[in-house]
């Protein structure tokens, strides 16, 4: 299989205004890609573009709400104005949901699923014709270790990431003969602004970034997996241990998570 290369590639990265998305966009542009950087905060996207004025590639900022169907159409139209083919789609945008399920509201669940699942699925559906035209395209879905194993206090978030995981596996099989690779990236805690945009309950204020992996490192590992056209990578030793334990000894994982959360 031919390795994926960023130089000269046309790419879309969602959630690009901070954290992992910012770093993936920055690193791709530094290596020669044209990155359509998507997020709600236009000022942050412009900062990203301005910071890379001397890069080999470039940032094309697009500010808007990914849950808006009209905005998703605009993203694809912008990509089509740059190239006939789309070489990489990174579905990274997401929000958290922290707190006991019993205290949650229907609105919280629906908002999390809209942002974390339905928006990237529908953006990918729109992008498929351009991805097919590339001949060597990759869809990279940034999920979470919690898309492999649910934990207390994040039930809706875990559900959204399990949905991304299952959809990624199915889509990878469907597209296997088309030349489009689907790569699932599963970080654990990341030192980014992610929890600053979480839909939180009052009990969650202390839940922050202990032992977090830097967005720069997550982005480098994610891009490495994209280049190698990997099916899936789980980041951090703790994340790998959790996934391994859940697959090989689920009863023990159940007991430990119920006790220690």
Rosetta blueprint (number, residue, H / E / L):
1 X L
2 X L
3 X L
4 X L
5 X L
6 X L
7 X L
8 X L
9 X L
10 X E
11 X E
12 X E
13 X E
14 X E
15 X L
16 X L
17 X L
18 X L
19 X H
20 X H
21 X H
22 X H
23 X H
24 X H
25 X H
26 X H
27 X H
28 X H
29 X H
30 X H
31 X L
32 X L
33 X L
34 X E
35 X E
36 X E
37 X E
38 X E
39 X E
40 X L
41 X L
42 X H
43 X H
44 X H
45 X H
46 X H
47 X H
48 X H
49 X H
50 X H
51 X H
52 X L
53 X L
54 X L
55 X L
56 X L
57 X L
58 X E
59 X E
60 X E
61 X E
62 X E
63 X E
64 X L
65 X L
66 X L
67 X L
68 X L
69 X H
70 X H
71 X H
72 X H
73 X H
74 X H
75 X H
76 X H
77 X H
78 X H
79 X H
80 X H
81 X H
82 X H
83 X L
84 X L
85 X L
86 X L
87 X L
88 X E
89 X E
90 X E
91 X E
92 X L
93 X L
94 X L
95 X L
96 X L
97 X E
98 X E
99 X L
100 X L
101 X H
102 X H
103 X H
104 X L
105 X L
106 X H
107 X H
108 X H
109 X H
110 X H
111 X H
112 X H
113 X H
114 X H
115 X H
116 X H
117 X H
118 X H
119 X H
120 X H
121 X H
122 X H
123 X H
124 X H
125 X H
126 X H
127 X H
128 X H
129 X H
130 X H
131 X H
132 X H
133 X H
134 X H
135 X L
136 X L
137 X L
138 X E
139 X E
140 X E
141 X E
142 X E
143 X L
144 X L
145 X H
146 X H
147 X H
148 X L
149 X L
150 X L
151 X L
152 X L
153 X L
154 X L
155 X H
156 X H
157 X H
158 X H
159 X H
160 X H
161 X H
162 X H
163 X H
164 X H
165 X H
166 X H
167 X H
168 X H
169 X H
170 X H
171 X H
172 X H
173 X H
174 X H
175 X L
176 X L
177 X L
178 X L
179 X L
180 X L
181 X E
182 X E
183 X E
184 X E
185 X E
186 X E
187 X L
188 X L
189 X L
190 X E
191 X E
192 X L
193 X L
194 X H
195 X H
196 X H
197 X H
198 X L
199 X E
200 X E
201 X L
202 X H
203 X H
204 X H
205 X L
206 X L
207 X L
208 X L
209 X L
210 X L
211 X L
212 X L
213 X E
214 X E
215 X H
216 X H
217 X H
218 X H
219 X H
220 X H
221 X H
222 X H
223 X H
224 X H
225 X H
226 X H
227 X H
228 X L
229 X L
230 X L
231 X L
232 X E
233 X E
234 X E
235 X L
236 X L
237 X H
238 X H
239 X H
240 X H
241 X H
242 X H
243 X H
244 X H
245 X H
246 X H
247 X H
248 X H
249 X L
250 X H
251 X H
252 X H
253 X H
254 X H
255 X H
256 X H
257 X H
258 X H
259 X H
260 X H
261 X L
